[in-house]
Amino acid sequence: MFSLLIAISLLLTGKRGPILWIAIGFVVTYYVYNSNKKMSRLFKLFSLFILIITLFLIGSTFIPGLNNFIVRFQEQIQAGDVSTHRYELWGMGGAGFVSSPIFGHGWFWFKYNNIFGTSYHVHNCYIQWLCELGIIGSLPFFIFIITVYSRAIKLIKKISLGIITVDDKLVKILSFCLFYQTYFLIYCFAGTSFYEPETLLPWVFSSAIILYSWKKYKGANMVDKRE
């Protein structure tokens, strides 16, 4: 019931991005968590998709606000700006990177060097890192996020396949960490999650949990040494 209320609340906001990113996070987590059920997990995901679409169509007849995100999308198509200026911001960020690709221009340079004002970021954290930090400064960030994300997937897969034995509580915690990591990293493609404390701090904590768990079970020889 609580999950249903959260889903309805998200739909009522009309925010396309968070709805899509949360859905992708759930699909990825469910897929990895059920690594021991390779065929049934696909069937269950497809069945769930059909169920959600059906419930949405039925629910929107009783709660018109549920289709707000579709209405907003249609309005932006008619206005000719589906990206809400993101394409322009990405272009300016890319141009900034090209003009100084090795070392970048410095932290928060973009905020003071774009045509929209100092309240704007690139709305793509990866492009903004490259623009402001260059290849040298961005590389540690890219290495870290890839390392953490890949280890989260490997840990959960090995738990699912019985290679690692842990208590159910830790399984749920790691699964949530993978879910949030997926949400956060996708958000980085079209938003400012790295620059917002309310999204950055949970990512930091989830990364710490993943790395701690990886070190703990790898040290106990519970993870294949090939990893």
ZADO-1210 file (C-alpha; in nm, 4 decimals, padded with zeros to 6 digits):
<atoms>
<atom x="00.0000" y="00.0000" z="00.0000" code="MET" pos="1"/>
<atom x="00.2844" y="00.2393" z="00.0870" code="PHE" pos="2"/>
<atom x="00.4549" y="00.1682" z="-00.2479" code="SER" pos="3"/>
<atom x="00.1256" y="00.2316" z="-00.4282" code="LEU" pos="4"/>
<atom x="00.0865" y="00.5691" z="-00.2558" code="LEU" pos="5"/>
<atom x="00.4409" y="00.6657" z="-00.3558" code="ILE" pos="6"/>
<atom x="00.3725" y="00.5654" z="-00.7175" code="ALA" pos="7"/>
<atom x="00.0494" y="00.7687" z="-00.7281" code="ILE" pos="8"/>
<atom x="00.2244" y="01.0697" z="-00.5713" code="SER" pos="9"/>
<atom x="00.4981" y="01.0562" z="-00.8358" code="LEU" pos="10"/>
<atom x="00.2445" y="01.0408" z="-01.1173" code="LEU" pos="11"/>
<atom x="00.0550" y="01.3368" z="-00.9738" code="LEU" pos="12"/>
<atom x="00.3697" y="01.5522" z="-00.9799" code="THR" pos="13"/>
<atom x="00.3885" y="01.5145" z="-01.3573" code="GLY" pos="14"/>
<atom x="00.7675" y="01.4824" z="-01.3368" code="LYS" pos="15"/>
<atom x="00.8696" y="01.2590" z="-01.6272" code="ARG" pos="16"/>
<atom x="01.2327" y="01.2157" z="-01.5291" code="GLY" pos="17"/>
<atom x="01.1997" y="01.0785" z="-01.1734" code="PRO" pos="18"/>
<atom x="00.9163" y="00.8469" z="-01.2796" code="ILE" pos="19"/>
<atom x="01.1264" y="00.6980" z="-01.5593" code="LEU" pos="20"/>
<atom x="01.4476" y="00.6765" z="-01.3549" code="TRP" pos="21"/>
<atom x="01.2764" y="00.5054" z="-01.0619" code="ILE" pos="22"/>
<atom x="01.1162" y="00.2571" z="-01.3023" code="ALA" pos="23"/>
<atom x="01.4537" y="00.1773" z="-01.4607" code="ILE" pos="24"/>
<atom x="01.6127" y="00.1441" z="-01.1164" code="GLY" pos="25"/>
<atom x="01.3467" y="-00.1064" z="-01.0139" code="PHE" pos="26"/>
<atom x="01.3843" y="-00.3104" z="-01.3354" code="VAL" pos="27"/>
<atom x="01.7649" y="-00.3275" z="-01.3085" code="VAL" pos="28"/>
<atom x="01.7535" y="-00.4232" z="-00.9397" code="THR" pos="29"/>
<atom x="01.4865" y="-00.6879" z="-00.9928" code="TYR" pos="30"/>
<atom x="01.6755" y="-00.8321" z="-01.2906" code="TYR" pos="31"/>
<atom x="02.0053" y="-00.8587" z="-01.1011" code="VAL" pos="32"/>
<atom x="01.8422" y="-00.9794" z="-00.7778" code="TYR" pos="33"/>
<atom x="01.6822" y="-01.2693" z="-00.9658" code="ASN" pos="34"/>
<atom x="01.9984" y="-01.3826" z="-01.1436" code="SER" pos="35"/>
<atom x="01.9166" y="-01.7399" z="-01.0411" code="ASN" pos="36"/>
<atom x="01.5882" y="-01.7234" z="-01.2351" code="LYS" pos="37"/>
<atom x="01.7030" y="-01.6203" z="-01.5802" code="LYS" pos="38"/>
<atom x="01.3861" y="-01.7008" z="-01.7744" code="MET" pos="39"/>
<atom x="01.1144" y="-01.6388" z="-01.5160" code="SER" pos="40"/>
<atom x="01.2486" y="-01.2919" z="-01.4286" code="ARG" pos="41"/>
<atom x="01.1866" y="-01.1726" z="-01.7865" code="LEU" pos="42"/>
<atom x="00.8351" y="-01.3144" z="-01.7879" code="PHE" pos="43"/>
<atom x="00.7577" y="-01.1553" z="-01.4504" code="LYS" pos="44"/>
<atom x="00.8910" y="-00.8172" z="-01.5618" code="LEU" pos="45"/>
<atom x="00.6795" y="-00.8309" z="-01.8771" code="PHE" pos="46"/>
<atom x="00.3723" y="-00.9328" z="-01.6757" code="SER" pos="47"/>
<atom x="00.4362" y="-00.6510" z="-01.4279" code="LEU" pos="48"/>
<atom x="00.4668" y="-00.4020" z="-01.7146" code="PHE" pos="49"/>
<atom x="00.1298" y="-00.5093" z="-01.8553" code="ILE" pos="50"/>
<atom x="-00.0257" y="-00.4910" z="-01.5078" code="LEU" pos="51"/>
<atom x="00.1083" y="-00.1399" z="-01.4449" code="ILE" pos="52"/>
<atom x="-00.0177" y="-00.0128" z="-01.7813" code="ILE" pos="53"/>
<atom x="-00.3598" y="-00.1646" z="-01.7136" code="THR" pos="54"/>
<atom x="-00.3798" y="-00.0155" z="-01.3635" code="LEU" pos="55"/>
<atom x="-00.2662" y="00.3218" z="-01.4966" code="PHE" pos="56"/>
<atom x="-00.5343" y="00.3268" z="-01.7665" code="LEU" pos="57"/>
<atom x="-00.8021" y="00.2287" z="-01.5162" code="ILE" pos="58"/>
<atom x="-00.6750" y="00.4628" z="-01.2437" code="GLY" pos="59"/>
<atom x="-00.6507" y="00.7659" z="-01.4746" code="SER" pos="60"/>
<atom x="-01.0258" y="00.7436" z="-01.5402" code="THR" pos="61"/>
<atom x="-01.0901" y="00.7947" z="-01.1676" code="PHE" pos="62"/>
<atom x="-00.7915" y="01.0200" z="-01.0896" code="ILE" pos="63"/>
<atom x="-00.7336" y="01.2466" z="-01.3948" code="PRO" pos="64"/>
<atom x="-00.4154" y="01.3869" z="-01.2425" code="GLY" pos="65"/>
<atom x="-00.2385" y="01.0533" z="-01.2904" code="LEU" pos="66"/>
<atom x="-00.1711" y="01.1334" z="-01.6552" code="ASN" pos="67"/>
<atom x="-00.0089" y="01.4693" z="-01.5738" code="ASN" pos="68"/>
<atom x="00.3314" y="01.3531" z="-01.6953" code="PHE" pos="69"/>
<atom x="00.1837" y="01.2573" z="-02.0346" code="ILE" pos="70"/>
<atom x="00.0045" y="01.5915" z="-02.0618" code="VAL" pos="71"/>
<atom x="00.3244" y="01.7807" z="-01.9773" code="ARG" pos="72"/>
<atom x="00.5148" y="01.5829" z="-02.2394" code="PHE" pos="73"/>
<atom x="00.2533" y="01.6659" z="-02.5035" code="GLN" pos="74"/>
<atom x="00.2624" y="02.0343" z="-02.4092" code="GLU" pos="75"/>
<atom x="00.6400" y="02.0469" z="-02.4426" code="GLN" pos="76"/>
<atom x="00.6254" y="01.8759" z="-02.7822" code="ILE" pos="77"/>
<atom x="00.3764" y="02.1383" z="-02.8991" code="GLN" pos="78"/>
<atom x="00.6007" y="02.4126" z="-02.7600" code="ALA" pos="79"/>
<atom x="00.8938" y="02.2652" z="-02.9535" code="GLY" pos="80"/>
<atom x="01.1170" y="02.2173" z="-02.6469" code="ASP" pos="81"/>
<atom x="01.1003" y="01.8610" z="-02.5170" code="VAL" pos="82"/>
<atom x="01.4376" y="01.8966" z="-02.3457" code="SER" pos="83"/>
<atom x="01.3427" y="02.2186" z="-02.1575" code="THR" pos="84"/>
<atom x="01.6658" y="02.3898" z="-02.2742" code="HIS" pos="85"/>
<atom x="01.8825" y="02.0890" z="-02.1859" code="ARG" pos="86"/>
<atom x="02.0141" y="02.0492" z="-02.5412" code="TYR" pos="87"/>
<atom x="02.1404" y="02.4071" z="-02.5332" code="GLU" pos="88"/>
<atom x="02.2985" y="02.3573" z="-02.1904" code="LEU" pos="89"/>
<atom x="02.4658" y="02.0349" z="-02.3041" code="TRP" pos="90"/>
<atom x="02.5959" y="02.2116" z="-02.6136" code="GLY" pos="91"/>
<atom x="02.7484" y="02.4918" z="-02.4057" code="MET" pos="92"/>
<atom x="02.8990" y="02.2400" z="-02.1649" code="GLY" pos="93"/>
<atom x="03.0441" y="02.0406" z="-02.4530" code="GLY" pos="94"/>
<atom x="03.1912" y="02.3558" z="-02.6048" code="ALA" pos="95"/>
<atom x="03.3495" y="02.4398" z="-02.2692" code="GLY" pos="96"/>
<atom x="03.5089" y="02.0954" z="-02.2562" code="PHE" pos="97"/>
<atom x="03.6441" y="02.1228" z="-02.6115" code="VAL" pos="98"/>
<atom x="03.8035" y="02.4599" z="-02.5321" code="SER" pos="99"/>
<atom x="03.9966" y="02.3129" z="-02.2357" code="SER" pos="100"/>
<atom x="03.9794" y="01.9319" z="-02.2506" code="PRO" pos="101"/>
<atom x="04.2740" y="01.8381" z="-02.0292" code="ILE" pos="102"/>
<atom x="04.2320" y="02.0420" z="-01.7109" code="PHE" pos="103"/>
<atom x="03.8923" y="02.2080" z="-01.7615" code="GLY" pos="104"/>
<atom x="03.7911" y="02.5560" z="-01.6479" code="HIS" pos="105"/>
<atom x="03.7477" y="02.5045" z="-01.2737" code="GLY" pos="106"/>
<atom x="03.4704" y="02.4042" z="-01.0339" code="TRP" pos="107"/>
<atom x="03.1347" y="02.5790" z="-01.1007" code="PHE" pos="108"/>
<atom x="03.2783" y="02.7646" z="-01.4012" code="TRP" pos="109"/>
<atom x="02.9692" y="02.6827" z="-01.6052" code="PHE" pos="110"/>
<atom x="02.7319" y="02.8607" z="-01.3653" code="LYS" pos="111"/>
<atom x="02.9012" y="03.1919" z="-01.4390" code="TYR" pos="112"/>
<atom x="02.9618" y="03.1371" z="-01.8097" code="ASN" pos="113"/>
<atom x="02.6287" y="03.0450" z="-01.9664" code="ASN" pos="114"/>
<atom x="02.3512" y="03.2524" z="-02.1207" code="ILE" pos="115"/>
<atom x="02.0792" y="03.1388" z="-01.8774" code="PHE" pos="116"/>
<atom x="02.2239" y="03.2779" z="-01.5529" code="GLY" pos="117"/>
<atom x="02.4088" y="03.1635" z="-01.2425" code="THR" pos="118"/>
<atom x="02.1297" y="02.9330" z="-01.1243" code="SER" pos="119"/>
<atom x="02.1933" y="02.6889" z="-01.4095" code="TYR" pos="120"/>
<atom x="02.4119" y="02.3799" z="-01.4241" code="HIS" pos="121"/>
<atom x="02.4731" y="02.1792" z="-01.7421" code="VAL" pos="122"/>
<atom x="02.1954" y="01.9371" z="-01.6398" code="HIS" pos="123"/>
<atom x="02.4291" y="01.6543" z="-01.7281" code="ASN" pos="124"/>
<atom x="02.6796" y="01.5906" z="-01.4508" code="CYS" pos="125"/>
<atom x="02.9144" y="01.3953" z="-01.6761" code="TYR" pos="126"/>
<atom x="02.9437" y="01.6769" z="-01.9291" code="ILE" pos="127"/>
<atom x="02.9809" y="01.9278" z="-01.6458" code="GLN" pos="128"/>
<atom x="03.2692" y="01.7299" z="-01.4934" code="TRP" pos="129"/>
<atom x="03.4463" y="01.7237" z="-01.8291" code="LEU" pos="130"/>
<atom x="03.3779" y="02.0938" z="-01.8845" code="CYS" pos="131"/>
<atom x="03.4929" y="02.2113" z="-01.5421" code="GLU" pos="132"/>
<atom x="03.7496" y="01.9468" z="-01.4435" code="LEU" pos="133"/>
<atom x="03.8740" y="01.8261" z="-01.7803" code="GLY" pos="134"/>
<atom x="03.9836" y="01.4708" z="-01.8489" code="ILE" pos="135"/>
<atom x="04.2369" y="01.4742" z="-01.5641" code="ILE" pos="136"/>
<atom x="03.9881" y="01.5833" z="-01.2988" code="GLY" pos="137"/>
<atom x="03.6917" y="01.3812" z="-01.4277" code="SER" pos="138"/>
<atom x="03.8695" y="01.0473" z="-01.4603" code="LEU" pos="139"/>
<atom x="03.8694" y="00.9659" z="-01.0836" code="PRO" pos="140"/>
<atom x="03.4929" y="01.0305" z="-01.0691" code="PHE" pos="141"/>
<atom x="03.4228" y="00.8032" z="-01.3655" code="PHE" pos="142"/>
<atom x="03.6464" y="00.5272" z="-01.2291" code="ILE" pos="143"/>
<atom x="03.4813" y="00.5478" z="-00.8873" code="PHE" pos="144"/>
<atom x="03.1200" y="00.5339" z="-01.0067" code="ILE" pos="145"/>
<atom x="03.1928" y="00.2446" z="-01.2459" code="ILE" pos="146"/>
<atom x="03.3773" y="00.0531" z="-00.9729" code="THR" pos="147"/>
<atom x="03.1009" y="00.0973" z="-00.7149" code="VAL" pos="148"/>
<atom x="02.8203" y="00.0134" z="-00.9565" code="TYR" pos="149"/>
<atom x="02.9891" y="-00.2967" z="-01.0973" code="SER" pos="150"/>
<atom x="03.0664" y="-00.4250" z="-00.7472" code="ARG" pos="151"/>
<atom x="02.7056" y="-00.3757" z="-00.6391" code="ALA" pos="152"/>
<atom x="02.5883" y="-00.5864" z="-00.9330" code="ILE" pos="153"/>
<atom x="02.8487" y="-00.8568" z="-00.8705" code="LYS" pos="154"/>
<atom x="02.7660" y="-00.8800" z="-00.5000" code="LEU" pos="155"/>
<atom x="02.3924" y="-00.9158" z="-00.5542" code="ILE" pos="156"/>
<atom x="02.4383" y="-01.1655" z="-00.8379" code="LYS" pos="157"/>
<atom x="02.6633" y="-01.3841" z="-00.6240" code="LYS" pos="158"/>
<atom x="02.4181" y="-01.3686" z="-00.3348" code="ILE" pos="159"/>
<atom x="02.1367" y="-01.4700" z="-00.5693" code="SER" pos="160"/>
<atom x="02.3407" y="-01.7584" z="-00.7129" code="LEU" pos="161"/>
<atom x="02.4354" y="-01.8826" z="-00.3653" code="GLY" pos="162"/>
<atom x="02.8070" y="-01.8051" z="-00.3990" code="ILE" pos="163"/>
<atom x="02.7789" y="-01.5645" z="-00.1052" code="ILE" pos="164"/>
<atom x="02.5644" y="-01.6334" z="00.2017" code="THR" pos="165"/>
<atom x="02.4407" y="-01.3306" z="00.3945" code="VAL" pos="166"/>
<atom x="02.1358" y="-01.2491" z="00.6067" code="ASP" pos="167"/>
<atom x="01.8180" y="-01.1235" z="00.4420" code="ASP" pos="168"/>
<atom x="01.8543" y="-00.7768" z="00.5912" code="LYS" pos="169"/>
<atom x="02.1845" y="-00.7163" z="00.4122" code="LEU" pos="170"/>
<atom x="02.0388" y="-00.8470" z="00.0866" code="VAL" pos="171"/>
<atom x="01.7604" y="-00.5885" z="00.1083" code="LYS" pos="172"/>
<atom x="02.0061" y="-00.3119" z="00.1949" code="ILE" pos="173"/>
<atom x="02.2355" y="-00.3976" z="-00.0970" code="LEU" pos="174"/>
<atom x="01.9380" y="-00.4235" z="-00.3321" code="SER" pos="175"/>
<atom x="01.8213" y="-00.0779" z="-00.2281" code="PHE" pos="176"/>
<atom x="02.1763" y="00.0525" z="-00.2754" code="CYS" pos="177"/>
<atom x="02.1809" y="-00.0832" z="-00.6318" code="LEU" pos="178"/>
<atom x="01.8382" y="00.0682" z="-00.6943" code="PHE" pos="179"/>
<atom x="01.9505" y="00.4095" z="-00.5708" code="TYR" pos="180"/>
<atom x="02.2817" y="00.3919" z="-00.7566" code="GLN" pos="181"/>
<atom x="02.0911" y="00.3254" z="-01.0793" code="THR" pos="182"/>
<atom x="01.8484" y="00.6099" z="-01.0116" code="TYR" pos="183"/>
<atom x="02.1289" y="00.8515" z="-00.9238" code="PHE" pos="184"/>
<atom x="02.3530" y="00.7716" z="-01.2210" code="LEU" pos="185"/>
<atom x="02.0664" y="00.8042" z="-01.4695" code="ILE" pos="186"/>
<atom x="01.9634" y="01.1287" z="-01.3017" code="TYR" pos="187"/>
<atom x="02.3184" y="01.2518" z="-01.3683" code="CYS" pos="188"/>
<atom x="02.2516" y="01.2253" z="-01.7438" code="PHE" pos="189"/>
<atom x="01.9669" y="01.4765" z="-01.7443" code="ALA" pos="190"/>
<atom x="01.9753" y="01.6497" z="-01.4072" code="GLY" pos="191"/>
<atom x="02.1936" y="01.7888" z="-01.1308" code="THR" pos="192"/>
<atom x="02.1937" y="01.5013" z="-00.8797" code="SER" pos="193"/>
<atom x="02.5653" y="01.5352" z="-00.8044" code="PHE" pos="194"/>
<atom x="02.5162" y="01.8991" z="-00.7031" code="TYR" pos="195"/>
<atom x="02.2118" y="01.8501" z="-00.4790" code="GLU" pos="196"/>
<atom x="02.2760" y="01.7364" z="-00.1167" code="PRO" pos="197"/>
<atom x="01.9420" y="01.5549" z="-00.0933" code="GLU" pos="198"/>
<atom x="02.0423" y="01.3223" z="-00.3785" code="THR" pos="199"/>
<atom x="02.4205" y="01.3237" z="-00.3351" code="LEU" pos="200"/>
<atom x="02.4326" y="01.2178" z="00.0322" code="LEU" pos="201"/>
<atom x="02.2226" y="00.8997" z="-00.0125" code="PRO" pos="202"/>
<atom x="02.4492" y="00.8089" z="-00.3048" code="TRP" pos="203"/>
<atom x="02.7577" y="00.8573" z="-00.0851" code="VAL" pos="204"/>
<atom x="02.6092" y="00.6370" z="00.1887" code="PHE" pos="205"/>
<atom x="02.5006" y="00.3675" z="-00.0562" code="SER" pos="206"/>
<atom x="02.8481" y="00.3700" z="-00.2134" code="SER" pos="207"/>
<atom x="03.0060" y="00.3278" z="00.1308" code="ALA" pos="208"/>
<atom x="02.7797" y="00.0314" z="00.2102" code="ILE" pos="209"/>
<atom x="02.8628" y="-00.1363" z="-00.1204" code="ILE" pos="210"/>
<atom x="03.2379" y="-00.0890" z="-00.0841" code="LEU" pos="211"/>
<atom x="03.2338" y="-00.2033" z="00.2795" code="TYR" pos="212"/>
<atom x="03.0362" y="-00.5160" z="00.1898" code="SER" pos="213"/>
<atom x="03.2649" y="-00.5877" z="-00.1036" code="TRP" pos="214"/>
<atom x="03.5756" y="-00.5614" z="00.1121" code="LYS" pos="215"/>
<atom x="03.4237" y="-00.7666" z="00.3937" code="LYS" pos="216"/>
<atom x="03.3123" y="-01.0622" z="00.1856" code="TYR" pos="217"/>
<atom x="03.6040" y="-01.0550" z="-00.0524" code="LYS" pos="218"/>
<atom x="03.8360" y="-01.0654" z="00.2472" code="GLY" pos="219"/>
<atom x="03.6452" y="-01.3626" z="00.3834" code="ALA" pos="220"/>
<atom x="03.7009" y="-01.5492" z="00.0539" code="ASN" pos="221"/>
<atom x="03.3271" y="-01.5483" z="-00.0099" code="MET" pos="222"/>
<atom x="03.3640" y="-01.3770" z="-00.3460" code="VAL" pos="223"/>
<atom x="03.5409" y="-01.5467" z="-00.6340" code="ASP" pos="224"/>
<atom x="03.9032" y="-01.4396" z="-00.6379" code="LYS" pos="225"/>
<atom x="03.8715" y="-01.3808" z="-01.0115" code="ARG" pos="226"/>
<atom x="03.6720" y="-01.0672" z="-00.9235" code="GLU" pos="227"/>
</atoms>
